[in-house]
Amino acid sequence: MATQRTTTKPPKNLAPAPVPVEPVPCQPCGGTGNVAITVRVGRKRRPVGQQDGLCLNCLGEGIAPAA
């Protein structure tokens, strides 16, 4: 008959569950996805106002892209 095992295995060190990381807002648009673009008119291209444009850094998502 086989000998009976009397010792127990040590518990495995399990890594703690990863903490969910909150997304960082995009720097140029501040997390809105839009940036102000100056509108220029006339022959001398004088600025007359601003309009909203798509943020080219995050492509309108508002979340900073992963490096």
N, CA, C and O atoms as a CHARMM CRD file, in Angstrom:
* protein
*
  268
    1    1 MET  N      0.82600  -1.16300   0.00000 PROA 1      0.00000
    2    1 MET  CA     0.00000   0.00000   0.00000 PROA 1      0.00000
    3    1 MET  C      0.88300   1.24300   0.00000 PROA 1      0.00000
    4    1 MET  O      1.94500   1.26000   0.62300 PROA 1      0.00000
    5    2 ALA  N      0.43300   2.28900  -0.70700 PROA 2      0.00000
    6    2 ALA  CA     1.21800   3.53000  -0.83600 PROA 2      0.00000
    7    2 ALA  C      1.16300   4.34200   0.45200 PROA 2      0.00000
    8    2 ALA  O      0.16600   4.34000   1.17400 PROA 2      0.00000
    9    3 THR  N      2.25800   5.02900   0.71100 PROA 3      0.00000
   10    3 THR  CA     2.28200   5.87100   1.91500 PROA 3      0.00000
   11    3 THR  C      1.33500   7.05400   1.75800 PROA 3      0.00000
   12    3 THR  O      1.13000   7.57000   0.65900 PROA 3      0.00000
   13    4 GLN  N      0.77400   7.46300   2.86800 PROA 4      0.00000
   14    4 GLN  CA    -0.18100   8.56000   2.83300 PROA 4      0.00000
   15    4 GLN  C      0.56900   9.88000   2.99100 PROA 4      0.00000
   16    4 GLN  O      1.48900   9.99600   3.80000 PROA 4      0.00000
   17    5 ARG  N      0.17300  10.83100   2.23600 PROA 5      0.00000
   18    5 ARG  CA     0.83200  12.13200   2.25600 PROA 5      0.00000
   19    5 ARG  C      0.31700  12.93500   3.44600 PROA 5      0.00000
   20    5 ARG  O     -0.89300  13.07300   3.62300 PROA 5      0.00000
   21    6 THR  N      1.21700  13.46100   4.25500 PROA 6      0.00000
   22    6 THR  CA     0.78200  14.18200   5.45200 PROA 6      0.00000
   23    6 THR  C      1.01300  15.68400   5.36400 PROA 6      0.00000
   24    6 THR  O      0.44900  16.43800   6.15800 PROA 6      0.00000
   25    7 THR  N      1.82500  16.13200   4.42100 PROA 7      0.00000
   26    7 THR  CA     2.05800  17.57400   4.30200 PROA 7      0.00000
   27    7 THR  C      1.15000  18.16500   3.23200 PROA 7      0.00000
   28    7 THR  O      0.71000  17.46600   2.31900 PROA 7      0.00000
   29    8 THR  N      0.88200  19.42800   3.35300 PROA 8      0.00000
   30    8 THR  CA     0.04300  20.10400   2.36000 PROA 8      0.00000
   31    8 THR  C      0.92300  21.00800   1.51200 PROA 8      0.00000
   32    8 THR  O      2.00500  21.41700   1.93300 PROA 8      0.00000
   33    9 LYS  N      0.45500  21.30600   0.33600 PROA 9      0.00000
   34    9 LYS  CA     1.18400  22.19600  -0.55400 PROA 9      0.00000
   35    9 LYS  C      1.05800  23.63500  -0.04000 PROA 9      0.00000
   36    9 LYS  O      0.00000  24.02500   0.45600 PROA 9      0.00000
   37   10 PRO  N      2.10800  24.40400  -0.15300 PROA 10     0.00000
   38   10 PRO  CA     1.98500  25.81700   0.24800 PROA 10     0.00000
   39   10 PRO  C      1.05500  26.53700  -0.73800 PROA 10     0.00000
   40   10 PRO  O      1.04400  26.21200  -1.92500 PROA 10     0.00000
   41   11 PRO  N      0.27600  27.51200  -0.25400 PROA 11     0.00000
   42   11 PRO  CA    -0.63700  28.21100  -1.16900 PROA 11     0.00000
   43   11 PRO  C      0.15500  29.01100  -2.19900 PROA 11     0.00000
   44   11 PRO  O      1.20700  29.57600  -1.90000 PROA 11     0.00000
   45   12 LYS  N     -0.36800  29.04300  -3.39200 PROA 12     0.00000
   46   12 LYS  CA     0.27100  29.81000  -4.46200 PROA 12     0.00000
   47   12 LYS  C      0.01900  31.29000  -4.20500 PROA 12     0.00000
   48   12 LYS  O     -1.07400  31.70000  -3.81300 PROA 12     0.00000
   49   13 ASN  N      1.04500  32.06000  -4.43500 PROA 13     0.00000
   50   13 ASN  CA     0.88600  33.50700  -4.28700 PROA 13     0.00000
   51   13 ASN  C      0.18800  34.04900  -5.52800 PROA 13     0.00000
   52   13 ASN  O      0.80500  34.20700  -6.58200 PROA 13     0.00000
   53   14 LEU  N     -1.07900  34.32500  -5.39500 PROA 14     0.00000
   54   14 LEU  CA    -1.84500  34.84900  -6.51000 PROA 14     0.00000
   55   14 LEU  C     -1.69100  36.36100  -6.55700 PROA 14     0.00000
   56   14 LEU  O     -1.73100  37.02800  -5.52300 PROA 14     0.00000
   57   15 ALA  N     -1.51900  36.88700  -7.73100 PROA 15     0.00000
   58   15 ALA  CA    -1.38900  38.33000  -7.89600 PROA 15     0.00000
   59   15 ALA  C     -2.73500  38.98400  -7.60800 PROA 15     0.00000
   60   15 ALA  O     -3.77800  38.42700  -7.95100 PROA 15     0.00000
   61   16 PRO  N     -2.72500  40.14600  -6.98800 PROA 16     0.00000
   62   16 PRO  CA    -3.99200  40.82900  -6.73300 PROA 16     0.00000
   63   16 PRO  C     -4.65300  41.23300  -8.04800 PROA 16     0.00000
   64   16 PRO  O     -3.98300  41.42000  -9.06300 PROA 16     0.00000
   65   17 ALA  N     -5.95000  41.36000  -8.01000 PROA 17     0.00000
   66   17 ALA  CA    -6.70100  41.72100  -9.21500 PROA 17     0.00000
   67   17 ALA  C     -6.25700  43.10500  -9.67800 PROA 17     0.00000
   68   17 ALA  O     -6.07800  44.00000  -8.85300 PROA 17     0.00000
   69   18 PRO  N     -6.07500  43.29500 -10.98900 PROA 18     0.00000
   70   18 PRO  CA    -5.63400  44.60600 -11.48100 PROA 18     0.00000
   71   18 PRO  C     -6.70400  45.67700 -11.23000 PROA 18     0.00000
   72   18 PRO  O     -7.89900  45.44600 -11.41100 PROA 18     0.00000
   73   19 VAL  N     -6.24200  46.82200 -10.81800 PROA 19     0.00000
   74   19 VAL  CA    -7.14300  47.93700 -10.55300 PROA 19     0.00000
   75   19 VAL  C     -7.48500  48.58800 -11.88500 PROA 19     0.00000
   76   19 VAL  O     -6.57500  48.89800 -12.65400 PROA 19     0.00000
   77   20 PRO  N     -8.77200  48.80800 -12.19000 PROA 20     0.00000
   78   20 PRO  CA    -9.12500  49.43600 -13.46300 PROA 20     0.00000
   79   20 PRO  C     -8.57400  50.86800 -13.51800 PROA 20     0.00000
   80   20 PRO  O     -8.69500  51.63900 -12.56600 PROA 20     0.00000
   81   21 VAL  N     -7.98300  51.18500 -14.63800 PROA 21     0.00000
   82   21 VAL  CA    -7.36900  52.49900 -14.82500 PROA 21     0.00000
   83   21 VAL  C     -8.37700  53.41100 -15.52300 PROA 21     0.00000
   84   21 VAL  O     -8.94100  53.05700 -16.55800 PROA 21     0.00000
   85   22 GLU  N     -8.59200  54.58600 -14.94000 PROA 22     0.00000
   86   22 GLU  CA    -9.50700  55.53300 -15.56700 PROA 22     0.00000
   87   22 GLU  C     -8.82400  56.16600 -16.76600 PROA 22     0.00000
   88   22 GLU  O     -7.63800  56.48900 -16.69200 PROA 22     0.00000
   89   23 PRO  N     -9.54200  56.35200 -17.87500 PROA 23     0.00000
   90   23 PRO  CA    -8.91700  56.94400 -19.05400 PROA 23     0.00000
   91   23 PRO  C     -8.54300  58.40800 -18.80300 PROA 23     0.00000
   92   23 PRO  O     -9.25800  59.14400 -18.12200 PROA 23     0.00000
   93   24 VAL  N     -7.42100  58.80000 -19.36400 PROA 24     0.00000
   94   24 VAL  CA    -6.92100  60.16400 -19.21100 PROA 24     0.00000
   95   24 VAL  C     -7.49900  61.01000 -20.34000 PROA 24     0.00000
   96   24 VAL  O     -7.46500  60.58100 -21.49300 PROA 24     0.00000
   97   25 PRO  N     -8.03400  62.21000 -20.04400 PROA 25     0.00000
   98   25 PRO  CA    -8.56100  63.04600 -21.12200 PROA 25     0.00000
   99   25 PRO  C     -7.43800  63.54500 -22.03900 PROA 25     0.00000
  100   25 PRO  O     -6.29700  63.72200 -21.61100 PROA 25     0.00000
  101   26 CYS  N     -7.78200  63.75900 -23.26900 PROA 26     0.00000
  102   26 CYS  CA    -6.84400  64.24200 -24.26900 PROA 26     0.00000
  103   26 CYS  C     -6.38300  65.65500 -23.89800 PROA 26     0.00000
  104   26 CYS  O     -7.18600  66.47100 -23.44600 PROA 26     0.00000
  105   27 GLN  N     -5.08800  65.94400 -24.09000 PROA 27     0.00000
  106   27 GLN  CA    -4.52900  67.23400 -23.69100 PROA 27     0.00000
  107   27 GLN  C     -5.01700  68.40000 -24.56600 PROA 27     0.00000
  108   27 GLN  O     -5.47600  69.39600 -24.00700 PROA 27     0.00000
  109   28 PRO  N     -4.94600  68.33500 -25.90300 PROA 28     0.00000
  110   28 PRO  CA    -5.33000  69.49900 -26.71300 PROA 28     0.00000
  111   28 PRO  C     -6.81000  69.87000 -26.61500 PROA 28     0.00000
  112   28 PRO  O     -7.14800  71.05300 -26.60400 PROA 28     0.00000
  113   29 CYS  N     -7.69400  68.87400 -26.54400 PROA 29     0.00000
  114   29 CYS  CA    -9.12200  69.18200 -26.55600 PROA 29     0.00000
  115   29 CYS  C     -9.73700  69.15500 -25.16600 PROA 29     0.00000
  116   29 CYS  O    -10.89500  69.54100 -25.00600 PROA 29     0.00000
  117   30 GLY  N     -8.99800  68.70900 -24.15600 PROA 30     0.00000
  118   30 GLY  CA    -9.53200  68.66900 -22.79800 PROA 30     0.00000
  119   30 GLY  C    -10.59400  67.60500 -22.59400 PROA 30     0.00000
  120   30 GLY  O    -11.36300  67.67900 -21.63600 PROA 30     0.00000
  121   31 GLY  N    -10.65100  66.62300 -23.47100 PROA 31     0.00000
  122   31 GLY  CA   -11.60400  65.52900 -23.33400 PROA 31     0.00000
  123   31 GLY  C    -12.92000  65.74600 -24.06500 PROA 31     0.00000
  124   31 GLY  O    -13.81200  64.90300 -23.98200 PROA 31     0.00000
  125   32 THR  N    -13.06200  66.86200 -24.78200 PROA 32     0.00000
  126   32 THR  CA   -14.31600  67.12300 -25.49500 PROA 32     0.00000
  127   32 THR  C    -14.33400  66.52100 -26.88700 PROA 32     0.00000
  128   32 THR  O    -15.40000  66.20200 -27.41200 PROA 32     0.00000
  129   33 GLY  N    -13.15500  66.36200 -27.49400 PROA 33     0.00000
  130   33 GLY  CA   -13.09300  65.83600 -28.85900 PROA 33     0.00000
  131   33 GLY  C    -13.11300  66.93500 -29.89800 PROA 33     0.00000
  132   33 GLY  O    -12.91500  66.66800 -31.08300 PROA 33     0.00000
  133   34 ASN  N    -13.35100  68.18200 -29.47100 PROA 34     0.00000
  134   34 ASN  CA   -13.39000  69.32800 -30.38200 PROA 34     0.00000
  135   34 ASN  C    -12.32900  70.33600 -29.98900 PROA 34     0.00000
  136   34 ASN  O    -12.03300  70.51300 -28.80800 PROA 34     0.00000
  137   35 VAL  N    -11.75600  70.99700 -30.99000 PROA 35     0.00000
  138   35 VAL  CA   -10.81800  72.08300 -30.75100 PROA 35     0.00000
  139   35 VAL  C    -11.28900  73.29200 -31.54600 PROA 35     0.00000
  140   35 VAL  O    -11.93100  73.14900 -32.58600 PROA 35     0.00000
  141   36 ALA  N    -10.96500  74.48800 -31.04900 PROA 36     0.00000
  142   36 ALA  CA   -11.34100  75.71700 -31.74000 PROA 36     0.00000
  143   36 ALA  C    -10.36400  75.97900 -32.88100 PROA 36     0.00000
  144   36 ALA  O     -9.14900  75.92800 -32.69400 PROA 36     0.00000
  145   37 ILE  N    -10.90700  76.26000 -34.06200 PROA 37     0.00000
  146   37 ILE  CA   -10.10600  76.56600 -35.23500 PROA 37     0.00000
  147   37 ILE  C    -10.45600  77.98000 -35.67300 PROA 37     0.00000
  148   37 ILE  O    -11.63000  78.31500 -35.82600 PROA 37     0.00000
  149   38 THR  N     -9.43900  78.80500 -35.87300 PROA 38     0.00000
  150   38 THR  CA    -9.65700  80.18900 -36.27600 PROA 38     0.00000
  151   38 THR  C    -10.11400  80.24200 -37.72700 PROA 38     0.00000
  152   38 THR  O     -9.53500  79.58700 -38.59300 PROA 38     0.00000
  153   39 VAL  N    -11.16300  81.02900 -37.98900 PROA 39     0.00000
  154   39 VAL  CA   -11.68000  81.22000 -39.34000 PROA 39     0.00000
  155   39 VAL  C    -11.08500  82.50400 -39.88700 PROA 39     0.00000
  156   39 VAL  O    -11.18100  83.55600 -39.25500 PROA 39     0.00000
  157   40 ARG  N    -10.46600  82.42100 -41.06500 PROA 40     0.00000
  158   40 ARG  CA    -9.83500  83.58300 -41.68600 PROA 40     0.00000
  159   40 ARG  C    -10.54700  83.89900 -42.98800 PROA 40     0.00000
  160   40 ARG  O    -10.90300  82.99500 -43.74300 PROA 40     0.00000
  161   41 VAL  N    -10.75700  85.19300 -43.25300 PROA 41     0.00000
  162   41 VAL  CA   -11.43400  85.60600 -44.48500 PROA 41     0.00000
  163   41 VAL  C    -10.68300  86.77000 -45.10600 PROA 41     0.00000
  164   41 VAL  O     -9.85300  87.40800 -44.45700 PROA 41     0.00000
  165   42 GLY  N    -10.98200  87.03500 -46.36100 PROA 42     0.00000
  166   42 GLY  CA   -10.42700  88.18500 -47.05500 PROA 42     0.00000
  167   42 GLY  C     -9.09200  87.90100 -47.70100 PROA 42     0.00000
  168   42 GLY  O     -8.47400  86.85200 -47.52100 PROA 42     0.00000
  169   43 ARG  N     -8.67700  88.91000 -48.47300 PROA 43     0.00000
  170   43 ARG  CA    -7.43200  88.77100 -49.19500 PROA 43     0.00000
  171   43 ARG  C     -6.23300  88.73000 -48.26500 PROA 43     0.00000
  172   43 ARG  O     -5.25200  88.03500 -48.53000 PROA 43     0.00000
  173   44 LYS  N     -6.32100  89.48800 -47.16100 PROA 44     0.00000
  174   44 LYS  CA    -5.22100  89.51300 -46.19900 PROA 44     0.00000
  175   44 LYS  C     -5.36500  88.44700 -45.12400 PROA 44     0.00000
  176   44 LYS  O     -4.56100  88.39200 -44.19300 PROA 44     0.00000
  177   45 ARG  N     -6.37400  87.60600 -45.24400 PROA 45     0.00000
  178   45 ARG  CA    -6.62700  86.47400 -44.34400 PROA 45     0.00000
  179   45 ARG  C     -6.72000  86.91000 -42.88800 PROA 45     0.00000
  180   45 ARG  O     -6.02700  86.38100 -42.01800 PROA 45     0.00000
  181   46 ARG  N     -7.59700  87.89600 -42.63700 PROA 46     0.00000
  182   46 ARG  CA    -7.76900  88.35800 -41.26000 PROA 46     0.00000
  183   46 ARG  C     -8.69200  87.41000 -40.49900 PROA 46     0.00000
  184   46 ARG  O     -9.65500  86.89300 -41.06500 PROA 46     0.00000
  185   47 PRO  N     -8.40100  87.18100 -39.21400 PROA 47     0.00000
  186   47 PRO  CA    -9.25500  86.28200 -38.41100 PROA 47     0.00000
  187   47 PRO  C    -10.56500  86.98200 -38.04100 PROA 47     0.00000
  188   47 PRO  O    -10.56000  88.13000 -37.59700 PROA 47     0.00000
  189   48 VAL  N    -11.68700  86.27600 -38.22900 PROA 48     0.00000
  190   48 VAL  CA   -12.99200  86.84500 -37.89900 PROA 48     0.00000
  191   48 VAL  C    -13.70600  86.07800 -36.79400 PROA 48     0.00000
  192   48 VAL  O    -14.66900  86.59200 -36.22600 PROA 48     0.00000
  193   49 GLY  N    -13.27200  84.88100 -36.47700 PROA 49     0.00000
  194   49 GLY  CA   -13.94100  84.10100 -35.44000 PROA 49     0.00000
  195   49 GLY  C    -13.33600  82.72100 -35.33900 PROA 49     0.00000
  196   49 GLY  O    -12.26900  82.43900 -35.88300 PROA 49     0.00000
  197   50 GLN  N    -14.06100  81.85800 -34.61700 PROA 50     0.00000
  198   50 GLN  CA   -13.59900  80.48700 -34.45200 PROA 50     0.00000
  199   50 GLN  C    -14.75800  79.53400 -34.68200 PROA 50     0.00000
  200   50 GLN  O    -15.92100  79.87900 -34.47500 PROA 50     0.00000
  201   51 GLN  N    -14.41900  78.33600 -35.11200 PROA 51     0.00000
  202   51 GLN  CA   -15.40700  77.27700 -35.23800 PROA 51     0.00000
  203   51 GLN  C    -14.82200  76.00000 -34.65700 PROA 51     0.00000
  204   51 GLN  O    -13.60700  75.87100 -34.50600 PROA 51     0.00000
  205   52 ASP  N    -15.70300  75.05600 -34.33300 PROA 52     0.00000
  206   52 ASP  CA   -15.24400  73.78500 -33.76200 PROA 52     0.00000
  207   52 ASP  C    -14.71500  72.88300 -34.86500 PROA 52     0.00000
  208   52 ASP  O    -15.27000  72.80400 -35.96100 PROA 52     0.00000
  209   53 GLY  N    -13.62200  72.20500 -34.53600 PROA 53     0.00000
  210   53 GLY  CA   -13.03900  71.23400 -35.44900 PROA 53     0.00000
  211   53 GLY  C    -12.71300  69.96400 -34.70100 PROA 53     0.00000
  212   53 GLY  O    -12.61300  69.96900 -33.47400 PROA 53     0.00000
  213   54 LEU  N    -12.54600  68.88000 -35.42500 PROA 54     0.00000
  214   54 LEU  CA   -12.23000  67.58000 -34.83800 PROA 54     0.00000
  215   54 LEU  C    -10.79900  67.58300 -34.31700 PROA 54     0.00000
  216   54 LEU  O     -9.88300  68.03900 -35.00200 PROA 54     0.00000
  217   55 CYS  N    -10.61300  67.07900 -33.11600 PROA 55     0.00000
  218   55 CYS  CA    -9.27400  66.97600 -32.53100 PROA 55     0.00000
  219   55 CYS  C     -8.50800  65.89000 -33.26700 PROA 55     0.00000
  220   55 CYS  O     -8.94900  64.74300 -33.33400 PROA 55     0.00000
  221   56 LEU  N     -7.34900  66.26000 -33.82100 PROA 56     0.00000
  222   56 LEU  CA    -6.56800  65.29400 -34.59000 PROA 56     0.00000
  223   56 LEU  C     -5.70200  64.41500 -33.71000 PROA 56     0.00000
  224   56 LEU  O     -5.15200  63.42000 -34.18200 PROA 56     0.00000
  225   57 ASN  N     -5.57100  64.76200 -32.44100 PROA 57     0.00000
  226   57 ASN  CA    -4.78000  63.94000 -31.52800 PROA 57     0.00000
  227   57 ASN  C     -5.55700  62.68300 -31.13000 PROA 57     0.00000
  228   57 ASN  O     -5.02000  61.57600 -31.18400 PROA 57     0.00000
  229   58 CYS  N     -6.81400  62.85400 -30.73200 PROA 58     0.00000
  230   58 CYS  CA    -7.61500  61.70600 -30.27800 PROA 58     0.00000
  231   58 CYS  C     -8.70000  61.30900 -31.27500 PROA 58     0.00000
  232   58 CYS  O     -9.44600  60.35900 -31.03900 PROA 58     0.00000
  233   59 LEU  N     -8.78600  62.02900 -32.37900 PROA 59     0.00000
  234   59 LEU  CA    -9.77700  61.78400 -33.44100 PROA 59     0.00000
  235   59 LEU  C    -11.21100  61.84700 -32.91000 PROA 59     0.00000
  236   59 LEU  O    -12.06500  61.06300 -33.32400 PROA 59     0.00000
  237   60 GLY  N    -11.47100  62.78600 -31.99100 PROA 60     0.00000
  238   60 GLY  CA   -12.81800  63.03400 -31.51400 PROA 60     0.00000
  239   60 GLY  C    -13.27100  62.15900 -30.36800 PROA 60     0.00000
  240   60 GLY  O    -14.40400  62.31200 -29.91200 PROA 60     0.00000
  241   61 GLU  N    -12.43800  61.24000 -29.87300 PROA 61     0.00000
  242   61 GLU  CA   -12.83600  60.36100 -28.77200 PROA 61     0.00000
  243   61 GLU  C    -12.79400  61.07200 -27.42700 PROA 61     0.00000
  244   61 GLU  O    -13.61300  60.79300 -26.55100 PROA 61     0.00000
  245   62 GLY  N    -11.84300  61.99100 -27.25800 PROA 62     0.00000
  246   62 GLY  CA   -11.69300  62.68100 -25.99000 PROA 62     0.00000
  247   62 GLY  C    -10.79100  61.96500 -25.01300 PROA 62     0.00000
  248   62 GLY  O    -10.54100  62.47200 -23.92000 PROA 62     0.00000
  249   63 ILE  N    -10.29400  60.79100 -25.38200 PROA 63     0.00000
  250   63 ILE  CA    -9.41400  60.01200 -24.51200 PROA 63     0.00000
  251   63 ILE  C     -8.01500  60.05600 -25.12200 PROA 63     0.00000
  252   63 ILE  O     -7.84900  59.88600 -26.33000 PROA 63     0.00000
  253   64 ALA  N     -7.01600  60.28400 -24.27900 PROA 64     0.00000
  254   64 ALA  CA    -5.64100  60.36500 -24.75600 PROA 64     0.00000
  255   64 ALA  C     -5.23300  59.04300 -25.39600 PROA 64     0.00000
  256   64 ALA  O     -5.49500  57.97800 -24.83700 PROA 64     0.00000
  257   65 PRO  N     -4.59300  59.10200 -26.56200 PROA 65     0.00000
  258   65 PRO  CA    -4.15700  57.85300 -27.20500 PROA 65     0.00000
  259   65 PRO  C     -3.03200  57.19800 -26.41700 PROA 65     0.00000
  260   65 PRO  O     -2.25600  57.88000 -25.74700 PROA 65     0.00000
  261   66 ALA  N     -2.94700  55.89900 -26.50000 PROA 66     0.00000
  262   66 ALA  CA    -1.88700  55.15300 -25.82100 PROA 66     0.00000
  263   66 ALA  C     -0.56900  55.41600 -26.52500 PROA 66     0.00000
  264   66 ALA  O     -0.49900  55.43200 -27.75400 PROA 66     0.00000
  265   67 ALA  N      0.46100  55.62000 -25.74600 PROA 67     0.00000
  266   67 ALA  CA     1.76900  55.93900 -26.33100 PROA 67     0.00000
  267   67 ALA  C      2.47600  54.70500 -26.82100 PROA 67     0.00000
  268   67 ALA  O      3.58800  54.79500 -27.34000 PROA 67     0.00000
